[in-house]
């Protein structure tokens, strides 16, 4: 084609693309199909020159009709490197022009579509030597089968990768199809639970070996896993607490206390505003990756609440109360739902909202306050992070600061309280990190459980009211009369069918709500969710559940099961707990047998790998089979007051039930005795003689 005609063709193509991308927002040069989504992450890309589509049948059909490869780019709103790649590549018109010409491009919010993320992250782990993370960028066939995947690429490298796959698709399609076949087979194989072997002979020795292997991987000095980065892994810490409760093992308890002490004093914890960042980049819990996620904070509230019940450390109660205040202040919607996260960045700079120079402290605080605050929080001229900036952490104890300054400890505490108030108010004037205000069902359930645990540990009724408000929000906005759930909610819209973790965690949260209210409607809702999951997520060949429902099964190249516990416990392990607890509340042997079979098929893999950290929630259920749970029925006029006093204690192996009347649960029948309130401590339907005080009930459970 003569150069003039080529120039004219390119000009017409550019004009056509621009017209296709013009949208309702005239202030932007480009608008793509993401403009109709509710996810803040997708909306961040709605004005890229890349002609993005959301994950949809429309996008897949377009790729197949035009015989173009897919680019599936997956991230989330609080992801720092997602923002970097967007700015470097997806906002660049040269890059966008090449992507639009040769590919159909799909943007995915991994938090809304964990099913999509799981399949393609597995593909990355199988195909890439670069390591995998987010943004996750996948090249796939028009039908969605992955060919190759990687993570962040600088602009120059991204263009090279784009050209490589465009050329490969054009000139060696057979090789591309071969890659896709191999990778898809690998993904499907990894989704299978190995073999039909089962483990039914539950023994304390088996679990002791697993716990000891787990302890050997942990940092005895600072807690958490050895090395860097350090992630809070709440399920693993909960397992150690429960093993200590069961066995009296001092090492397990000490490991948890060491971890919680160092996290609470580290930079991973927001020393001024409460709440935890997602992880620390170092081995000391000092420098966080500054994004703050709802799912971390919900689980860590529960963990610190349980540790406070057990150890009665004031620090742990303070962490619970400050983190709850953070969630109430910054992550709670007017309707009672909980938002997803706060970004790591503000003004385009990671951590800028949270860090301080010594000069800033000196300018805001009186000299003596500045000296005390700087010594306590480790603020120096040189800084402990970038460009002379400091991440606040507890560098010295109050007693150490008192000795070095010549002040008494009471004065030091007053100074620190005053300094914290001044610095927090000054920080409030800064440009705030971006809020991801979508509401996710399973993450809300984790925070709801955090609220119930905070109430149980502290007795603060405001936390119970937060739990109830969120429970009603989930029941009214994200659940229908048949027990169907929605995954997401924003601006009055719910658009994505829920996944197994949504059903399992919400059911467990509703059981927790029952235990702090004795309102049986929460148990009924939990049973309805479990029944829905057993109908629509069932695998006829296994007691385990698929992650996606039968309505979602045809959307992905593999229908997988989630088995391994991670930062969030696996949906199958949570569902096994739900069936176990509901089975005891309703004396439903079908549910109890299903929970036992689920555990039995997973345990051979756990025992073979000796990786209790990756199966911590399964191991917590294993404990319930070593020692059946206490069923503690409290019936009579003072049932609620006695329940709340009993719940202040650490009772991981007790299910609470009761009320001012006998309700409908079988165990409560014939338990009401006139105007007296009795506590019945039962196990496997057999009750000991009733008592009337919390202390007497605790003695019966020893």
N, C-alpha and C positions, 0 to 999 in steps of 0.2 A: 504494500500500500504506500503511495507517495506520502512524504512527510506531512504535506498540507492536509491531506485527507485523514491521516492518523491524528493530527492535532484536532481537526474538527470532530472526529469520532470521540476522542477523549473529552472534549469540551461538552459534547452532548450527553455523554455518560455522566459526567460530573454534575451537570444541570439536572438530569433526571434523578440521580441519587439524592441531591440536595432537596429537590421537590418532594421526593418520597419521605424524606426525614423531617420536613417542616411539620411542626405540630401546633398544638393549641397555645404554646408558650412563645409568643412572638419575640420575647427578649433574648431567646437563644437561637443561634444559627442552625443548630441541629437538634432534632428530636426523633427518637426511635421508639420501638414498640414497648420499651420498658416504662414509658410514661403512664401506662394504665395499671401498673403494679402498685402494691402498697408497701413492699419491703423497702426500708430506707437504703439498703445496699443497692438494690436494683435501681432505685430512683436516682442514686448518685451517678449512675451511668446512663441515665435517660437522655442526656444531651451530649453524649459522645458522638463523634462522627462515625464511629463503628455502628453498623446497622444491627444492633443487638436485638435478639428475641428472648423472651423468658422461656424456660423449659416448657414445651407445649407440643401437642400434636401438629400444630401449624408449622412450627419450625422444622420438625422432623419430616413432614410432608414436603416442605419447600426444598429441603436438601435432597430428598429422593427424586422429586420432579426435575430439579436442575442438575442432578448428579454431581453434587458438590460435597466435599468433606465437611464435617462439623468441627468447629472450635467450641469447646465447652469450657468456659472460664468460671471457676467457682471460688467464692470468697465470702466475706462477711463484713458488716459495717465497721467494726472496731479494728479491722486488720490493717496494720501499718503498711506492709509491703503491697497490699492490694491497692492502697492509695497511691503508692509510689509508681506502680506499674500503670495504673490508670493515667497518671499525669505524664509519664514518659512515653507511653505507647498508645493507649486507647483514646487520648485526646489529640493525638498527632494525625493530621490529615493524610500524610503519606502512608503511614501504617494502616489507617482505616481504609484507605482506597484499596490497598492490596487485600486486606481481609474481606472487604465487601465484594471484590471481584472474584475471588477464588474460593471463598468459604461461606457457609452459613454459620453465624456466630450466636451462641447462646450464653447468657449470663445467668448464674445460679447463686442464690443465697443459700449457703450450706446449712444455715440454721433453720430455714424454712423447709429445705429439701434434703434432709440428712440421708435419705435413701439414694438420691443421685450422687451425693458426695461420697458415700460409702463405696459404691461400685467403682467410681473413677479414682478414688484414692487408692483402692486396692490395685487398680490397673497401674497407677503410678509406682506403687511399691514393687510390682512385678516387673515393670518395664524400664525404670529410670535408675541410673547410677548416681544422680545428682542429689538424692534425698528428696523428700516430699513434704509439702506444707501448703500454705495458702499465700497468695493466689495459686490455685491449682489449674493448670492449663492443659486441656486434653484435646488431642486430634482423634477424630472418630469417623467411622464410615457413616454414610447418610442414614443408616438404620440405628445408629447409636453405639455400635460395637467399637470399643476403643482400639486405637492403633498404637498410641504412645502418649505419655503424659509427663509433665514436668511442673516446676513451680515458677517462681519469679525469674524473669529474664529482663536484663537491660534492653533498651530499644534496639540497639544494633544487633544483639544476639537474637532478639525476637524476630526481627526481619529476616535474619538468616534461617531461622527455624521455619518461618512461614514459607519462604522460597523453597526450602528443601522439600516440604510436604506437598506443596503445590506441584513441584516438578515430579515428585515420586508418583502422585496421583495421575498426572498427565501421561507419564512415560513408562511406569512400571506398576500398573494397578494390581497385577497378580501378586506382587510382593506385599503390597498394602493389605490385600485380602488375607494373605497368609499370616501376617502379623496380627491382624484382628482375630482370626480364628484361634491362634495360639493363646492370645491374651484372654479372650472370652472364656476359653476352656479353663484357664488358670483361675479366673475369678469365680467361676461356678464351682470348681473343685474346692477352693478355700471356703466357700459358703456351706459346705457339707460338714455335719458333725461326724467325727471319725467313728466308724464301726457301729456295732450293736452291743458292745461290751457295757455292762452296768456294774455299779458298785453299791451294794445294799448293806454291807456289814459295817455300819457306822461305828467308828472307834475313836476314843480320845487320843490314842497313840498316833493314828494317821493324821489327825489335825495338828497335834503337837509338832510333828515333823515338818508340816507345811509352815506353821508359824515360825519355827526356828529358822527355816530356810528364808522366810521373808525378812526376819530380823537381820540376817546376815547381809542383806542387800541395802540396809538403811544406815544412815550416818549417825553414829552414836554421839557425836559431839554437838551437831546442830539440828539433827532430825531430818526427816524426809529421806528421799533416796540419795545415795552418795553422788557427789559430783555436781555438775551444772549442765543445763539449767535445773532449777528445782520447781516442781509442780506440787501444789497441795493435792493429795490423793485421799480424799475424805473416807472413802469406803475402806481403804486399807487401815487407816487409823481407827475407824470404828471397829474393825475386826480385832485389832489389838486390845482395845478397851473391853470388848466382850469376852475375849479369851482370858484376860485378867480376871474379869468378873466370874467366869466359869472355873478357872484353874487356880487363881491366886498368884499367877506368874508375875513377879515384880518387874522383870525386864521388859515385858510388853507394856505395862503401865508407864514405866520410866521413859521408854521410847516415845510414847505419845506426848507425855508432858514436856519432854525436850523439844519435840517438834512444835508444839503449840506455843511454848515460851518464846522460841526463836522467831517463829512467824509473827507473833504479836508484837515483838520488839523490832522486827525488821522493816525494811522499806517496802516489802510486799504489802504490808498493812498501812493504810492511810492514817498516819499518826494524828492528823488534824480533823479529818472528816469521817473516819470509820470506813470499814469495808476493805476488801482484799482485791489486789490486782491478780491477773490470771496466773502469773508465775514470776519467779525471779531469774534473771539471766545469769546469775553467779551462784556459787555454792554456799553463800552466807545469808540468803534471803534478803539481800540488801537492795540491789537495783532491780526493780520490777520491769516487766513489759506492762506498760501502765494501763492497759485496757482493764475495765472492771466488768465482770460478767455476772449476770444474775445467778446462773447455775452454781458458780463457785460460792457465792455469798450465802445462798440458801443452805447448801450443805455444810459450810463452815460454821454458820450459826448453830446448826444441829450439833456438830462435833464439839464446839466450845461449850455449848449448853450441857452436853453429856459429861464432858470433862469437869465442868463446874459442879455438877451433881455429885461426881465421884470424889474430886479433890478439894472442892470448896475454895479454890484460889480466887481472890477478888479480881485479879487480872482477867480471868476468863469471863466472869460476869460482865466486866466493863467492855470487853470485846463484843460480847453478845449484844449489849445495850447500844453500843456505838454503831455496830453494823446494822442493827435493826433501824436505828435513827437514820443512817445513810439510805437504806432502802426506802423508808417512808418518805424521806425528803426528796430523793433524786430518781427513784425507779418505780414510783407508784402512780398509776393513772387515776384520774378523777372517778372512774368507775370501780376502782379496787383491783384492777389487774396490775401485774408487775411488768415493767419494760425490760428489754433484753440486756442492754449493755451501755456503757460509756466508752467512747473512743479513746485510744491511747494518745492521739494527737490533738493539739489545738494550735491554731495559727500555723498549720503545716509543720509543726515541730513535735516530736514525740516527748511526752512528759512535761511539756512547758508549763502546764497548769499547776503541777505538783511540786516543782523543785525550787530551791531558794539559793541565793548567794548570801555570803556573810554581810555584805553591804546592805542588802534588803532588810535583814533582821535588825541591823544597827539603826537603819533609818526609821523603822516602825516601832521599835521597843526602847524603853528607857535603858540606860547602860547596864544596870544590875540585872534587869530582866533579860536583856540580850545575852549577857554573859552566862546566866543560868540556862537559858534556852539553847544557846549554841553548844554548851558542854553536854547537856542532856541529849540533844538530838544530833550531835556529831557534826555541827555546821562549822566549816573552816574556810579560810581564805582560798585555799587551794581547791577545795571541793572534793567530793567523793564520786562525782560523775563527770559530765562533759563541761568544758568551758568554765571551770570554777563553780559549777552548780552543785548543790547538795540534795540528795534524797534524804529526807528526815527519817531517822531511826533512833532507837534508844541505844545510844553509845555508852552511857554510864548510868548506873542506878541513881535513884534519888539520894541514897546514903552517900555514894561516892561524890556526887555533885555538892552535897552539904559539906563534906570534909574539905573539898578543894576550894570552896568559896567562903568557908567560915560561917555559913548560915546554918540554922537548924532545919531539920527535915520538913517541919510544918511550913516554914517560910518558903523553902524550895518548892513545895507542892503548890502553895498559893501563887508563886511566881509563874510556875509552869501552866497552871490553869489560866491565869491572866494572859500570858504570852500566847497560848493556844487559841484563845478567843480572838485576840487581836489579829493573829496571822490568818486564822480561818476567815474572818471578816474581810481582810485584805485580799485573800485568795478569791473570795466570792466576786470581787470586782474584775477579776481577770476574764479573758475570753474563755468560755467553758468548752470542754471537750464535747464533741457531737454526741447526741443521744440517739440510740437506736430504739425507737418507741414502738416497735412491733411487740406484740404479746404472744409468747409461745406457750402452748398448753403444758408440756412436760416441765419446762423450766419454772413456770408458775407453781406447779405441783411441788417441786423441790423447795421453793421458797415458802410455800404454804406449810410444808412439814417443818421448815426452819422456824416459822412463827409458832407452831404448836410446841416445838421443843423449847423455844425461848420462854413461852408461857409456863411450861411445866417446870423449868429450872428456876425461874425467878419469881413466879407468881404474879407477874405484872399483867393485869387483865387487858391492857392496851394491845398486847401481843395476841391474845386470844381473839380480840375484836378484829385485828388485821387478818388473822387466819379465817375467821368467819366471813368477812367481807370478800376476801379472795375466793373462798369456797363457793359462795353464792354467785360471784362473777363467773367462775368456771361452769357452774351448773346451769346458769341462765344464758350465757353468751356463747359457750363453746361446746355444749352438750345438748342433744335433743332427747325426746321422750323415749326413743328406742335404745338409747345408750351410745349412739354415734357421737364421736368427737370431731372437732376441727383442730388442726395443728396451730393455726395462726389467727390473729385478730388485730385489726388496726382500722381506725376511723370508721368503726361500726361494721366492718366487713370481715368475714371469715371465708377463706377461699380454697384452702388445702385440706384434704382429708387427713386425719391424724394417723400416726404410726404407732407401733406397739409400745414404744416408750411413753407416749402420751397416755395411752390406756392404763399401762401398768403403774406409772408414777401417780397419775391422778387418782386411781383406785386406792393406792396406798395412802395418799394424802387424805382422802375422804375417811379412811379407817382411822387415821390419826385424829381427824376432826371429831369423829365419834367419841374417841377416848377422852377428849377434853370437854365434851358437851353432854354425852349420853343421849344425843338426839339420833334415833335409829334411822332417820331419813338418810344420813350420811352413809351408814352401812348399806342401806338399800341401793343407793347410787353406786357404791363401790361394787356391789354384786352385779348390778346391771352392766357396768363397764366390763367386768370379768366375763360375763356371759357373752357380751358382744364380741370380745376378743376371741373367745373359744369358738365362736361361730365363724368369724371372718378372717382370722389370722392362723387358723388351724392347719397343721400338716398331718394328713391321715397316716403317714409313715413314721411319725416321730411324736413324742410328747412335747417337744419344743415348738415354739411358735415362729412363723415368718415375721420379719420386720414390717413388711407391707401387707395390706389387706387384700382380699380376693379382688376387690374393685381396682386395686393399683397394680396388680401382678403383671399386666401386659405392657407396662410403660417402660420397663428396664430390661437390660440384656440378661440379668440374673436376679432371681428372687432369693435373698439371703436371710440368714438367721444371725442375730446378734448374741454372742455367747460371752465374749471376754469383757470383764468390767474394766472401765477406764476411769477418767476423771468423773464421768457420770456412769453409774453402774449399768451393766447390760440390761436391755429390756427384758430378756428372758429370765435373768436372775431376779429382777424386781417382780415380774409376774409370778414366779414361783413363790416368793414371799407373800404376795397378795392371796394366792390360792390357799396357801398354808394358813394364813390368818383368817380368811373368810371361812375356810373349812372348820376351824375351831369355833368361830362365833356361831355358825349355823349348824354345827355338827353334820357337815356334808362330807361323807366319806369319798365321794367322787372327786371333789376338789382336793382333799388331802392326798388321795392316791396320785392325782395328776402332779401335784407339787413334788411328791417323793420320786416319781418316775423322772421328772425333769432333772432333779438333782442327781439321780442315779446314773443317767446317761452322760452327764458332764464330768462327774468326779473322776472317772478313769483318766481323762485328759489332765485334770488338775494334779492328780497324784503322779502321773507320768512326767509332767513338766516341772513339778515342784515350784510352780510360779503362783503362790498364793496371792501376790499383789495384783495379778491380772484376773483373779477369780475370787476377790475378797468378799463380794456380796454372796456368792455361792457358799463360801466357807462360813459366813454368818448364819446362813440357813442350816448348814451342817450342824452347827452348835445346837439348833433347836431340836435336832434328832438325837443328839447326845443326851439332852435333858429337855423333856417336854415342857412347854411354856406353862407358867402359872396362869390360871384363869381367875381373876380377882373380881368377884361380884360384890358390889356395894349397893345395898338396897335400903331405902328408908328416907325419912324427911331430911336428914343431914348428908345424903349421899354425895351431893356435889361438893360440899365443903371437905368431907373426908377424902374424896377422890383427889381434889386439888392438893391436899396436904401429902397424900401418898405419892402423887406424881412428882413432887419435888425431889424424890429419891431416884437414883439411877437403877432402873428396872428394865433392862433390855429384854428379859425373858418373861415379861408379864403382859397379859392382855387385860385391859380394864373394861368392865361392863357394869351396867346397873342403871339406877335412877331412883326417883322418889316413888315410882311404882314398879311393877314387875315387868312391864313392857312385853315384848313378844318373843324374846330369845329364850330358848329352852332352859338354859342353865339358871335363869332368873325366876323360874316358876316356883311358887311356894316359898319364896325367900323373904317376902314382906311380913314383918312381925309387929303389927300395931304401930305405935308411935316411936318405936326404937329403930335405930339404924345399925345394921350389922354388916361386917365385912366377911365374906366367905372366900377362903383361899382354897382353890380347887386345882386338880390336875387330872387330865383324861376323864372329866366328868365326876370325879370323886372329890368331895369337899371335906376339908377338916372342920372341926367344930368352929362355929362363927365367933368372931371377936368384935369389939366395939371401938378399938383404938388403932391408929396407924402403927404405933410401936408394936402392938401385939401381932398385927398382920405381917409386919416385916420379920418378926421372929419366926413366924410360921414359914416364911420363904427362905430362911437361911439354910 
